[in-house]
Amino acid sequence: MHTWKRLLTTTSKHSYWWTKEEDEQVHTGGKNRTKITTQRIYILGLGNVGSFVGHSLAQLPSRPPITFLFSKRDTFNHWNQRGRMIETVKDGISYMQDGFDAELVPHIVDFKFETAQGQSNPSKSGNSDVIHHLIVCVKAYATVSAIKNIAHRLKPESSILFLQNGMGIIDEINNQVFPDPSARPNYMIGIISHGIYLNKPFSIVHAGQGTIAITILPRRSSELLLQSSPTALYLLRTMTRTPKLTAVGFSPTDLLQIQLEKLAINAIINPLTVAFDCTNGDLLQQPSATRVMRLLLAEISLVIRSLPELQGVLNVKMRYAPGRLESLVVNVAKATATNKSSMLQDVQKGYPVEIDYINGFIVRKGEELGIQCVLNYMILHMVRAKSRIEMKKSHNILPLEERSL
């Protein structure tokens, strides 16, 4: 069974995966909680999300040791030259934070593209220290390549928190990196709603206060919260006690539903701003764009409401009705009217895009359910083509081989 499909099998007895008593024990440490061997947290990806999380964790009174993992030597050298500091700008005020450790993980495949001379052949990092707590903030398409190079340092007692857009990433990790279920680390999923953008390398602007919703994926269907791995509980406790993150623990069922709502919003705003080369707010000013949005949402709504994993969950039909999803999209587009979507920014910079984990996910699930999502299939390939055209212009290289869909 796919990992994301297991989310709803753990909540038949409780509306939440854990009880109030368990929640209190997690946040106080718990009498019977197994002691973890290290408090060090590794962060993979030093973009806007990775910088924000690292900066926030470092401000805790009893902060954990934090290590950033770098894949490129020039970025690693630039980090050292800048004094290993991260800047967060909020309301025009700059907050500098230092005290981080850093590690160069060599030979990770270049996430953006492969050269015409041939494919990269990444090898494992020479460091063999076990990574017990890992937060992954790289783009969805880069995740498998990034994890492969540190997989030898991730053990069954390790825990990984994925803070990324899109869906279907963990299934790829299981298939390509950890095919043996007994050897897999513990998985956690986080959904971030803070408004953050990268100002310059190692400097971010915190433009809007939000939250981070987090869940621990159970390894067994009957597993309750305090039966989770100590490393997962430690990560959950550390994230939720960090004031700036405003992190909240959710049951797997509730987080899946939040994740699907965010997927629906991203599946409209991101690809359509690429297709029309416009800001988010421009989508609301053109009747033709609104019609395209509604046609796409009709397919997205049908796929989500037809998922067998959601059958029996209260109010699913209403929550994911096309009209309600449209209102969510409109609200986000209005709130970010002058912004360019992250996908449009990536296309304009000649970077790959996460379309395969957004509209591509809808298309794949539709195929499994016997639903033909022809419009999502079309927009998927339109964005793919646009991305590759811009990559060729920017770098004059061959893009990574695309997924078959």
DOLO-296062 format. One record per atom (N, C-alpha, C, O): x, y, z; residue in three letters. Coordinates in steps of 0.05 Angstrom, whole numbers, plus 5000, padded with zeros to 4 digits. Layout:
! residues N
XYZALA;...
//
This chain:
! residues 405
501749765000MET;500050005000MET;501850255000MET;503750265015MET;501150444983HIS;502650694982HIS;502650825010HIS;500650815024HIS;504850955017THR;505051085043THR;502851285048THR;501551275069THR;502351455028TRP;500351665033TRP;497551535035TRP;495751655047TRP;497151295024LYS;494551165026LYS;494151045053LYS;491850975061LYS;496251005069ARG;496050895096ARG;495051105116ARG;494451035139ARG;494951355108LEU;494451565128LEU;491751525142LEU;491551575166LEU;489751425127LEU;487051415139LEU;486551155154LEU;484451125166LEU;488350965153THR;487850705166THR;488550715195THR;488250515209THR;489550945205THR;490450955232THR;488651115251THR;489251155274THR;486351195240THR;484651375256THR;481851275260THR;480051445263THR;481451025259SER;478750915261SER;477550955289SER;475150975292SER;479250955310LYS;478250975337LYS;478251255348LYS;476751315367LYS;479951435337HIS;480151705348HIS;480051905325HIS;481051845303HIS;478752135330SER;478752345310SER;481552445306SER;482352535284SER;483252435327TYR;486052505325TYR;487652245330TYR;486652055342TYR;490052245320TRP;491752015321TRP;492651965350TRP;493251745358TRP;492652185366TRP;493552165394TRP;491452285412TRP;489752445404TRP;491552205437THR;489652315457THR;490852565469THR;493152635465THR;489252715485LYS;490152955498LYS;492452885517LYS;494353035519LYS;492152665532GLU;494252585551GLU;496952525536GLU;499052605546GLU;496752395513GLU;499152345497GLU;500352605487GLU;502852625487GLU;498752795479ASP;499753045470ASP;501353185491ASP;503453305486ASP;500253175516GLU;501653305538GLU;504353165544GLU;506353295550GLU;504352895542GLN;506852755547GLN;508952815526GLN;511252825532GLN;508052845501VAL;509952915480VAL;511353175485VAL;513753205482VAL;509753375494HIS;510853645498HIS;512353675524HIS;513853865528HIS;511953485543THR;513453505568THR;515753305569THR;517253295588THR;515953135549GLY;518052935548GLY;517052665554GLY;518152465543GLY;514952635571GLY;513852365576GLY;515652205595GLY;518052195591GLY;514352075614LYS;515851915634LYS;517251675621LYS;519451605628LYS;515751545603ASN;516751295592ASN;518051325565ASN;518651125552ASN;518551575556ARG;519651615530ARG;522551515529ARG;524151585546ARG;523251365508THR;525951275504THR;527851505499THR;527151685484THR;530151505511LYS;532051725508LYS;533351715480LYS;534151505471LYS;533551945467ILE;534851955441ILE;537851985445ILE;538752085466ILE;539351895426THR;542251895429THR;543552165422THR;545752225431THR;542152325406THR;543152585398THR;540852775392THR;538752695384THR;541253035398GLN;539253235392GLN;539853385366GLN;538253565358GLN;541953325352ARG;542753465328ARG;540653435306ARG;539753215301ARG;539953665294ILE;538053665272ILE;539553745246ILE;540953955246ILE;539353585226TYR;540453645199TYR;538253765181TYR;536053675182TYR;539053965166ILE;537154095147ILE;538354065119ILE;540554165114ILE;536753945102LEU;537653905074LEU;536154105056LEU;533654075053LEU;537554305046GLY;536254505030GLY;536254775044GLY;534954805065GLY;537854965034LEU;538155225047LEU;536855445030LEU;537955655026LEU;534455385021GLY;532855585007GLY;531155745027GLY;532055775050GLY;528855845018ASN;527256005037ASN;526255845060ASN;526355945083ASN;525255605056VAL;524055445078VAL;526255345096VAL;526055365121VAL;528455235085GLY;530655135102GLY;531855355119GLY;532555305142GLY;532255595107SER;533355815122SER;531455905144SER;532355965166SER;528955915138PHE;526955995158PHE;526855805182PHE;526855885205PHE;526855545176VAL;526655345197VAL;529255355214VAL;529155345238VAL;531555365201GLY;534055365215GLY;534355615233GLY;535155595256GLY;533655845222HIS;533756095237HIS;531956085261HIS;532656175283HIS;529555975257SER;527555955279SER;528455765301SER;528255835325SER;529455535294LEU;530355335313LEU;532655445329LEU;532955395353LEU;534455595316ALA;536855705330ALA;536155915351ALA;537855985367ALA;533756015351GLN;532956215370GLN;531756095395GLN;530956245414GLN;531455835397LEU;530455705421LEU;532455755444LEU;534855765440LEU;531355785468PRO;533155825492PRO;535055595495PRO;537455635500PRO;534055345493SER;535855115494SER;535854985467SER;534654775462SER;537155115449ARG;537055035420ARG;538554775415ARG;540554715428ARG;537654625396PRO;539054385388PRO;541454455370PRO;541354665357PRO;543454285368PRO;545554325348PRO;544254305320PRO;542654125315PRO;544954475301ILE;543754485275ILE;545954465254ILE;547854625255ILE;545754285235THR;547654245214THR;546254275187THR;544354135182THR;547154455170PHE;546154475143PHE;547854305124PHE;550354295126PHE;546554155107LEU;547853985088LEU;548054125061LEU;545954205049LEU;550354165050PHE;550854295025PHE;551654095003PHE;553053895009PHE;550654134979SER;551353954957SER;553454074938SER;554653924923SER;553854344939LYS;555654474920LYS;557854614935LYS;557354764954LYS;560354574927ARG;562654684941ARG;562654994939ARG;563355114959ARG;561855114917ASP;561855404915ASP;559855524934ASP;560455734946ASP;557555404937THR;555555504957THR;556555464985THR;556255635002THR;557855234990PHE;559055175016PHE;561155385023PHE;561355485046PHE;562855445004ASN;564955645008ASN;563855925013ASN;564756075030ASN;561755994998HIS;560356255002HIS;559156265030HIS;559256485042HIS;558056055039TRP;556956035066TRP;559056095087TRP;558656245106TRP;561355975084ASN;563556015103ASN;564556295102ASN;565256415123ASN;564756415078GLN;565756685075GLN;563856885088GLN;564757095097GLN;561256825088ARG;559357005100ARG;559056965131ARG;557357085143ARG;560756795142GLY;560756765171GLY;558656565181GLY;558056565205GLY;557656395163ARG;555656185171ARG;553356315185ARG;552556215207ARG;552156525174MET;549956665186MET;547556665167MET;547856665143MET;545156675179ILE;542656695165ILE;541256955173ILE;541157015197ILE;540257105154GLU;538757345160GLU;535857305154GLU;535057205133GLU;534157385173THR;531257405169THR;530357695171THR;531057825191THR;528957785151VAL;527958065152VAL;524858045156VAL;523457925140VAL;523958185177LYS;521058195182LYS;520258475190LYS;521558595207LYS;518258575176ASP;517358855181ASP;519659055178ASP;519759255192ASP;521458995159GLY;523659175154GLY;525959155173GLY;527959305170GLY;525758985193ILE;527958955213ILE;529458695207ILE;528358485203ILE;532158725207SER;533858495202SER;534658345227SER;535458475247SER;534458085227TYR;535257915249TYR;537357715239TYR;536757545223TYR;539757745250MET;541957565242MET;542257335262MET;541857385286MET;542857105252GLN;543156875270GLN;545556705261GLN;545956655238GLN;547256635281ASP;549556475274ASP;549556225292ASP;547556165304ASP;551856095294GLY;552055855310GLY;551255595297GLY;550655395310GLY;551255595270PHE;550555355255PHE;552955195248PHE;555155305245PHE;552654935245ASP;554654765233ASP;553954715204ASP;551654745196ASP;555954645188ALA;555454585160ALA;557154355151ALA;559354305161ALA;556054215131GLU;557453975121GLU;557153965091GLU;554953995081GLU;559253915077LEU;559153885048LEU;558753595042LEU;560353415049LEU;556553535028VAL;555953265019VAL;556653244990VAL;555053324973VAL;559053144983PRO;559953164955PRO;558452974936PRO;557352774944PRO;558653044911HIS;557752874889HIS;554752824888HIS;553852634876HIS;553152994901ILE;550352984897ILE;549753064869ILE;550853264860ILE;547952924855VAL;547352994827VAL;546253274826VAL;544853364844VAL;547053424805ASP;546053694802ASP;543053674797ASP;542053544779ASP;541453804815PHE;538653774814PHE;537353914789PHE;535153834781PHE;538754104778LYS;537454264757LYS;537454134729LYS;535554144715LYS;539654004723PHE;539953904696PHE;542353724693PHE;544053724711PHE;542453584671GLU;544853434664GLU;546153554639GLU;544753664622GLU;548753544637THR;550053664615THR;549953494590THR;549353254592THR;550453604567ALA;550453454543ALA;552553244542ALA;552453054526ALA;554653274559GLN;556853074559GLN;555952814572GLN;557352614569GLN;553752804586GLY;552852554598GLY;551752604626GLY;551852814637GLY;550552384636GLN;549252414662GLN;551352414684GLN;553452294682GLN;550552544706SER;552152534730SER;552052264743SER;550052124740SER;554152194757ASN;554251934771ASN;554851984800ASN;557251954808ASN;552852054816PRO;553452124844PRO;554451894860PRO;553651664855PRO;556151954880SER;557051744898SER;556351834926SER;555652064930SER;556551654945LYS;555851724973LYS;557951894986LYS;560251894979LYS;556952055005SER;558752225021SER;560452045038SER;559651825046SER;562952135043GLY;564751985059GLY;564051975088GLY;564951795102GLY;562452165098ASN;561752175126ASN;559751945132ASN;557851905117ASN;560351805153SER;558651575160SER;557051625186SER;555751435196SER;557151865197ASP;555651925221ASP;552651895216ASP;551551985196ASP;551251755234VAL;548451705231VAL;546951975234VAL;547452125252VAL;545052015216ILE;543252245218ILE;540652155231ILE;539151995219ILE;540152245255HIS;537752155269HIS;535352335263HIS;533052245264HIS;535852595258HIS;533652785254HIS;534252945229HIS;536253095228HIS;532652915208LEU;533153055183LEU;530653205174LEU;528453085174LEU;530953455167ILE;528753615155ILE;529453665126ILE;531553785120ILE;527753575108VAL;528253605079VAL;526653835068VAL;524253845069VAL;528154035057CYS;526854275046CYS;527654325017CYS;527154545007CYS;528754125003VAL;529454154975VAL;526854134959VAL;524854044969VAL;527054204933LYS;524754174915LYS;524053884912LYS;525753704915LYS;521553834905ALA;520553554903ALA;522153394884ALA;522853164889ALA;522853504860TYR;524253354840TYR;527053294848TYR;528353114836TYR;528153424868ALA;530953384876ALA;531153184900ALA;533353114907ALA;528953104911THR;528952954936THR;530352684933THR;532052624950THR;529552534914VAL;530752264911VAL;533752274908VAL;535252134921VAL;534752454890SER;537652474886SER;539052564912SER;541252474918SER;537752754927ALA;539052854951ALA;539152634973ALA;541152604986ALA;536952494976ILE;536852284997ILE;538752054991ILE;539851935009ILE;538951984965LYS;540651754958LYS;543551794968LYS;544751594976LYS;544552034968ASN;547252084976ASN;547852085006ASN;550152085014ASN;545652075021ILE;546052055050ILE;544451815061ILE;544051795086ILE;543451645043ALA;541751425052ALA;543251235071ALA;542051115089ALA;545951215067HIS;547551035084HIS;547651145113HIS;548550995131HIS;546951395117ARG;547051515143ARG;544251525157ARG;544051615179ARG;542251425143LEU;539551425153LEU;538851135161LEU;538950955144LEU;538051085185LYS;537450825196LYS;534550805203LYS;533051005202LYS;533550555209PRO;530750525216PRO;529850695240PRO;527550765242PRO;531750765257GLU;531050935280GLU;531151235273GLU;530351395290GLU;532151305249SER;532251585241SER;529451685233SER;527651525228SER;529051945233SER;526552065225SER;527052295205SER;528852445208SER;525352305184ILE;525452505164ILE;522852665163ILE;520752555161ILE;523152925165LEU;520853105162LEU;521053235135LEU;522953385129LEU;519053185118PHE;518953305091PHE;517253565092PHE;514853555097PHE;518553785087LEU;517254045085LEU;517354135056LEU;519154295049LEU;515454045040GLN;515654085011GLN;512854124999GLN;510854055012GLN;512754224975ASN;510254244960ASN;509853974945ASN;511753824941ASN;507353924938GLY;506753694921GLY;506253444937GLY;506553434962GLY;505553234923MET;504952974935MET;506152754918MET;506652784894MET;506552524931GLY;507652294917GLY;510652254921GLY;511852074910GLY;511852434937ILE;514752434941ILE;515652184957ILE;517652054950ILE;514252124978ILE;515051904996ILE;514851644981ILE;516551464986ILE;512951604964ASP;512751364948ASP;515251324931ASP;516251104928ASP;516251544919GLU;518751534903GLU;521151454921GLU;522851294913GLU;521251574945ILE;523351504963ILE;523351214970ILE;525451074970ILE;520951104976ASN;520750824982ASN;521550644959ASN;522950444962ASN;520750714935ASN;521250554911ASN;524250564903ASN;525350364895ASN;525450794905GLN;528150834894GLN;530350844914GLN;532650794907GLN;529750894939VAL;531850924959VAL;531650714981VAL;533650594989VAL;529250674991PHE;528850485013PHE;526750275006PHE;524550275017PHE;527350094987PRO;525349894979PRO;524749695001PRO;522549575000PRO;526549655020ASP;526049465042ASP;524649615064ASP;525849785077ASP;522049545070PRO;520549695091PRO;521949695118PRO;521749885133PRO;523249475125SER;524549455151SER;526949645154SER;527749705176SER;528049735131ALA;530449905132ALA;529750205130ALA;531450375130ALA;527150265126ARG;526350535122ARG;526450705147ARG;525850595169ARG;527150955145PRO;526951145168PRO;524051195174PRO;522251105159PRO;523551335195ASN;520851425201ASN;520251685185ASN;521951845182ASN;517751705176TYR;517051935159TYR;515152125173TYR;513352035188TYR;515552375169MET;513752585178MET;513252775155MET;514952815137MET;510852895155ILE;510153085133ILE;509453345146ILE;508053355166ILE;510353565134GLY;509653835143GLY;508654005121GLY;509553985098GLY;506654175127ILE;505554355107ILE;505854635118ILE;504854705140ILE;507354805104ILE;507955075114ILE;506255285100ILE;505955275075ILE;505155475115SER;503555685103SER;504755965109SER;503456165102SER;507155975121HIS;508456235124HIS;509056365097HIS;509756225078HIS;508956625096GLY;509756765072GLY;512756825073GLY;513557005089GLY;514356685058ILE;517256715059ILE;518356725030ILE;517456575013ILE;520156905026TYR;521556895000TYR;524556965004TYR;525257105023TYR;526156864986LEU;529056894988LEU;529757174978LEU;529157244955LEU;531157324995ASN;531957594988ASN;534657584972ASN;534957724952ASN;536457414982LYS;539057364970LYS;540157114984LYS;538857025003LYS;542357004976PRO;543356764989PRO;543556795019PRO;544856985029PRO;542356615034PHE;542456615064PHE;540956845076PHE;541456915099PHE;539156965061SER;537557195071SER;534757165061SER;534257145037SER;532757155080ILE;529957125073ILE;528357355084ILE;529157485103ILE;526057395072VAL;524057585082VAL;521657435091VAL;520457275076VAL;520957465116HIS;518557345128HIS;516257535124HIS;515757715140HIS;514857505102ALA;512857705093ALA;510057655106ALA;508557845109ALA;509457415114GLY;506857365125GLY;506957135146GLY;508156925141GLY;505657185169GLN;505556985190GLN;503656755182GLN;501556805171GLN;504556515186GLY;502956285180GLY;503356065201GLY;504056125224GLY;503055815193THR;503455595210THR;504855375196THR;505255385171THR;505655165211ILE;506654915199ILE;505054695211ILE;505154645235ILE;503654545194ALA;502154315203ALA;503854065200ALA;505054025179ALA;504053905221ILE;505853675220ILE;504453425229ILE;502753435247ILE;505153205217THR;504252945227THR;506452735225THR;508352775209THR;506352535241ILE;508152305239ILE;506652075226ILE;504452005234ILE;507751965205LEU;506551745191LEU;507051485207LEU;509351415211LEU;505051345216PRO;505451105232PRO;506550875215PRO;505850855192PRO;508250725227ARG;509450485213ARG;507450255213ARG;507550095194ARG;505750245233ARG;503750035234ARG;500950155237ARG;500650375248ARG;498950025227SER;496250135226SER;495150185254SER;493450365257SER;496050035274SER;494950065302SER;496650255319SER;496150285343SER;498750375307GLU;500650535323GLU;499450805332GLU;498350945316GLU;499750865358LEU;498951115369LEU;501451295372LEU;503651205367LEU;500951545379LEU;503151745379LEU;505551655395LEU;507751665385LEU;505151575420LEU;507351525438LEU;508751255431LEU;510751185443LEU;507651105412GLN;508950865402GLN;510750935378GLN;512150755367GLN;510851185370SER;512551275348SER;515451265357SER;516151245380SER;517151295337SER;520051295342SER;520751535360SER;519651755356SER;522551495379PRO;523451725396PRO;524551955379PRO;524252185387PRO;525851905357THR;526952115341THR;524652285328THR;524852525325THR;522452145320ALA;520252295308ALA;518852465329ALA;518052685324ALA;518552355353LEU;517352505375LEU;519052745382LEU;517952965388LEU;521652715382TYR;523452935388TYR;523153155367TYR;523053395374TYR;523053085341LEU;522753285320LEU;520053425323LEU;519953675321LEU;517953275328LEU;515353395332LEU;515353585356LEU;514253815354LEU;516553505378ARG;516553675402ARG;518253925397ARG;517454145406ARG;520553895383THR;522254125379THR;520954325360THR;521154565365THR;519654225339MET;518354415321MET;516054555334MET;515654795330MET;514454415350THR;512054545362THR;512754725385THR;511054885393THR;515154695396ARG;515854885418ARG;517455125408ARG;518455275424ARG;517755145382THR;519155375370THR;517155595363THR;515655565344THR;516955815378PRO;514856015375PRO;514556115347PRO;512356145336PRO;516856185334LYS;516756315308LYS;515556135286LYS;514356235267LYS;515755875289LEU;514755685269LEU;511755655271LEU;510455595251LEU;510555695294THR;507755655299THR;506855375289THR;504955355274THR;508455175296ALA;507854905286ALA;505854765304ALA;505754795328ALA;504054605291VAL;501854475304VAL;501854185295VAL;502154125271VAL;501453995314GLY;501253715307GLY;498453645299GLY;496453725312GLY;498153495277PHE;495553395267PHE;495553095265PHE;497652965264PHE;493152985264SER;492952695258SER;493552655228SER;493352845213SER;494352415221PRO;494952365192PRO;492452425174PRO;492752525152PRO;490052365184THR;487652415168THR;487252715163THR;486852795140THR;487452865184ASP;487053155181ASP;489253285164ASP;488653465148ASP;491753195167LEU;493853315151LEU;493553245122LEU;494053405104LEU;492652995116LEU;492152925088LEU;490153115075LEU;490453195052LEU;488053175090GLN;485953355078GLN;487053635074GLN;486353765054GLN;488653735093ILE;489953995089ILE;491753985064ILE;491854175048ILE;493253765062GLN;495153735040GLN;493653735013GLN;494653854994GLN;491353605012LEU;489853594987LEU;488753874980LEU;488553944956LEU;487954025000GLU;486954304994GLU;489254474983GLU;488854614963GLU;491554454995LYS;493854604985LYS;494654514957LYS;495354674940LYS;494454254952LEU;495054154925LEU;493154264904LEU;493954354883LEU;490554284911ALA;488554394892ALA;489154684886ALA;488954764863ALA;489954834906ILE;490555124902ILE;493055144884ILE;493055304865ILE;495154994891ASN;497555004875ASN;497154904846ASN;498455004828ASN;495354714843ALA;494854604816ALA;493454804798ALA;493154754774ALA;492455024809ILE;491155234793ILE;493055474790ILE;493755544767ILE;493855584812ILE;495455834810ILE;498155794797ILE;498955954780ILE;499555584805ASN;502255544794ASN;502355504764ASN;503655654750ASN;500955304753PRO;501155264724PRO;499855484707PRO;500855544686PRO;497655594717LEU;496355804701LEU;497956064700LEU;497956194679LEU;499356134721THR;501156364720THR;503456314701THR;504456504688THR;504356064699VAL;506456004679VAL;505256024651VAL;506456134633VAL;502955904647ALA;501755894620ALA;501156174610ALA;501456234586ALA;500156354628PHE;499456624620PHE;501656834625PHE;501357064618PHE;503856744638ASP;506056924645ASP;505057164660ASP;505457394650ASP;503657124683CYS;502457344696CYS;502657314727CYS;503557114736CYS;501957524741THR;501857504770THR;499457354779THR;497657294764THR;499357284805ASN;497157124815ASN;494557274812ASN;492457154805ASN;494557534818GLY;492057694816GLY;490957724788GLY;488557754784GLY;492757714768ASP;491857734740ASP;489957514733ASP;488257554715ASP;490157284746LEU;488457054739LEU;485457124745LEU;483657004733LEU;484957304763LEU;482257374771LEU;481057594754LEU;478657654756LEU;482657714737GLN;481757944721GLN;480857874693GLN;479658034679GLN;481257624685GLN;480657534658GLN;478557314659GLN;479057104670GLN;476157354647PRO;474057154647PRO;475056894634PRO;474156674643PRO;476656904614SER;477656664601SER;479356494620SER;479256254620SER;481056634636ALA;482656494656ALA;480956364677ALA;481556144686ALA;478756494684THR;476956384704THR;475656134694THR;475255944708THR;474956134668ARG;473655894656ARG;475655654656ARG;474855434662ARG;478155714649VAL;480155504650VAL;480455394678VAL;480655154682VAL;480555574698MET;480855494726MET;478555314734MET;479055104747MET;476155374726ARG;473855214734ARG;473854934721ARG;473054744733ARG;474754924696LEU;474954664683LEU;476954484696LEU;476554244700LEU;479254604703LEU;481354444717LEU;480354354745LEU;480854124753LEU;478954534759LEU;477954464785LEU;475854254785LEU;475554094804LEU;474354234763ALA;472354024761ALA;473653754761ALA;472753564775ALA;475853724747GLU;477353474747GLU;478653414774GLU;478553194784GLU;479953624785ILE;481353594811ILE;479353514832ILE;479953334848ILE;477053644833SER;475053584853SER;474153294850SER;473853154870SER;473553204826LEU;472552934822LEU;474552724831LEU;473852524843LEU;477152774825VAL;479252574833VAL;479452564863VAL;479452344875VAL;479552794876ILE;479852794906ILE;477452664919ILE;477752504938ILE;475052744910ARG;472652634923ARG;472152334917ARG;470652204931ARG;473552234897SER;473351954890SER;475451774903SER;475351524901SER;477351894917LEU;479451734929LEU;478251544950LEU;476851634968LEU;478851284947PRO;477651094967PRO;478651154995PRO;477251085014PRO;480951264998GLU;482051325025GLU;480451535040GLU;480651565064GLU;478851695025LEU;477351905038LEU;474351825042LEU;472851975055LEU;473651595032GLN;470851505036GLN;470351455066GLN;471951325079GLN;468151565076GLY;467551535104GLY;468451765121GLY;467551785144GLY;470151945110VAL;470952175125VAL;468752395122VAL;467752435100VAL;468052515144LEU;465852705144LEU;466352945126LEU;468553055125LEU;464253025111ASN;464253275096ASN;466253285073ASN;466853505063ASN;467253065064VAL;469153055042VAL;467853175016VAL;469153335002VAL;465453095011LYS;464153184986LYS;463853484985LYS;464253614965LYS;463153605008MET;462853895010MET;465554035011MET;465954244998MET;467453915026ARG;470054045029ARG;471554075003ARG;472854274998ARG;471253874985TYR;472753874960TYR;470853924936TYR;471553854914TYR;468554034941ALA;466754114919ALA;468154324902ALA;469654484912ALA;467654324875PRO;468954524858PRO;468654814867PRO;470454964866PRO;466254874876GLY;465755154884GLY;467355234909GLY;468455454910GLY;467655054928ARG;469255114952ARG;472155134944ARG;473555314954ARG;473154954928LEU;475954964919LEU;476455224904LEU;478655344908LEU;474555314888GLU;474955564874GLU;475155794893GLU;476755974889GLU;473555794915SER;473656014934SER;476456014948SER;477456234954SER;477555784953LEU;480255774965LEU;482355894946LEU;484056044955LEU;482155814921VAL;483955924901VAL;483756224899VAL;485756364898VAL;481256324897VAL;480856614895VAL;481956764919VAL;483156974916VAL;481456654943ASN;482456784967ASN;485556814967ASN;486657014974ASN;486856594959VAL;489756594958VAL;490756784937VAL;492656944941VAL;489456784913ALA;490356954891ALA;489957254898ALA;491557414891ALA;487757314913LYS;487357594922LYS;489457674942LYS;490557894941LYS;490057494961ALA;491957564982ALA;494757594972ALA;496457734984ALA;495357464949THR;498057484937THR;497957594909THR;499457514892THR;496157784905ALA;495457884879ALA;497857994863ALA;498057954839ALA;499758124877THR;502058244863THR;504358054861THR;506458114849THR;504157814872ASN;506357624872ASN;506457454846ASN;504357414833ASN;508857364840LYS;509157164819LYS;509256894834LYS;510656874855LYS;507956694823SER;508056434836SER;510956324836SER;512556404819SER;511456144854SER;514156024856SER;514855874830SER;517155864821SER;512755754818MET;513255594794MET;513955784770MET;515755724754MET;512656014768LEU;513256204747LEU;516156314752LEU;517656344732LEU;516856374776GLN;519556464782GLN;521656254774GLN;523756324763GLN;521056004779ASP;522955794772ASP;523255774742ASP;525455744731ASP;520955794727VAL;521055784698VAL;522756014687VAL;524355974669VAL;522256254697GLN;523656484688GLN;526656474693GLN;528256594679GLN;527456334714LYS;530256304721LYS;531556064706LYS;533956024709LYS;529955914691GLY;531055684677GLY;531455444695GLY;533055274690GLY;529855424717TYR;530055204735TYR;527854994729TYR;525855064715TYR;528154744737PRO;525954554734PRO;523554634752PRO;523854804769PRO;521354504748VAL;518954574763VAL;517854314776VAL;518554094769VAL;516054354795GLU;514854134811GLU;512154044800GLU;510553924815GLU;511654094775ILE;509054044763ILE;508353744765ILE;505953674767ILE;510353564763ASP;509753274765ASP;508653194792ASP;507352984794ASP;509053354812TYR;508153284839TYR;505653444847TYR;504653424869TYR;504653594827ILE;502253754832ILE;500053654813ILE;498453484819ILE;499953774789ASN;497953674769ASN;498653394760ASN;496753234754ASN;501153324759GLY;501953044752GLY;500852844772GLY;500052624764GLY;500752924797PHE;499652744818PHE;496652704813PHE;495652474815PHE;495252914806ILE;492352894800ILE;491952704776ILE;490052544776ILE;493552734755VAL;493252574731VAL;493752274738VAL;492252104729VAL;495852214754ARG;496451934761ARG;494251814778ARG;493351584773ARG;493251964797LYS;491051864814LYS;488551824797LYS;486951634802LYS;488052004778GLY;485751984761GLY;485851724744GLY;483851584741GLY;488251664734GLU;488551414719GLU;488051174736GLU;486750984726GLU;488851174761GLU;488350944779GLU;485350914784GLU;484450694788GLU;483951134784LEU;481051124790LEU;479351104764LEU;476851094766LEU;480651094741GLY;479151084716GLY;477951354708GLY;475951364693GLY;479151574717ILE;478151844711ILE;480251974692ILE;482551994699ILE;479352054669GLN;481152184650GLN;481252484656GLN;479252624652GLN;483552574664CYS;483952854671CYS;485452994647CYS;487753054649CYS;483953024626VAL;485153124601VAL;486253404603VAL;488353474592VAL;484853574618LEU;485753854621LEU;488153874638LEU;489954034633LEU;488253724660ASN;490553724677ASN;492953594662ASN;495253684666ASN;492353394646TYR;494453274629TYR;495653484610TYR;498053494605TYR;493853644598MET;494753844579MET;496454054593MET;498554124583MET;495454164616ILE;496954374629ILE;499654264640ILE;501554414641ILE;499654014648LEU;502153884656LEU;504253904635LEU;506553974640LEU;503453834610HIS;505453824588HIS;506054104578HIS;508254154568HIS;504154294580MET;504754564573MET;506854684591MET;508754814581MET;506654634617VAL;508654744635VAL;511254604632VAL;513354734633VAL;511254344628ARG;513754194622ARG;515154314598ARG;517554364600ARG;513654364577ALA;514854464552ALA;515954744557ALA;518254804549ALA;514454914570LYS;515355194576LYS;517855184593LYS;519655344588LYS;517955014613SER;520254994630SER;522754914615SER;524855024618SER;522454714597ARG;524754624582ARG;525754824561ARG;528054834556ARG;523854974550ILE;524655184531ILE;526355394545ILE;528355484535ILE;525455474569GLU;526955684584GLU;529555574594GLU;531555724595GLU;529655314602MET;532155194611MET;534255194588MET;536555244592MET;533255134564LYS;535055124541LYS;536155404535LYS;538455434528LYS;534355604537LYS;535255874532LYS;537355964553LYS;539356094546LYS;536855894578SER;538555994600SER;541255854601SER;543255974607SER;541255594596HIS;543655434601HIS;544755294577HIS;547055194578HIS;543255284555ASN;544155144532ASN;545054854538ASN;547054764529ASN;543354724554ILE;543954454562ILE;541454274559ILE;539354374553ILE;541854014563LEU;539653834561LEU;538353804589LEU;539753754608LEU;535753834591PRO;534453804617PRO;534353514625PRO;534753334609PRO;533753464650LEU;533453194661LEU;531253054646LEU;529253184637LEU;531452794643GLU;529452634629GLU;526852654645GLU;526752624669GLU;524652714631GLU;522052744644GLU;520852484651GLU;521452274639GLU;518952494670ARG;517452254678ARG;515652174655ARG;514852344639ARG;514951924654SER;512951834634SER;510151864646SER;509551764667SER;508552004631LEU;505752044640LEU;503952064615LEU;501552094618LEU;
//
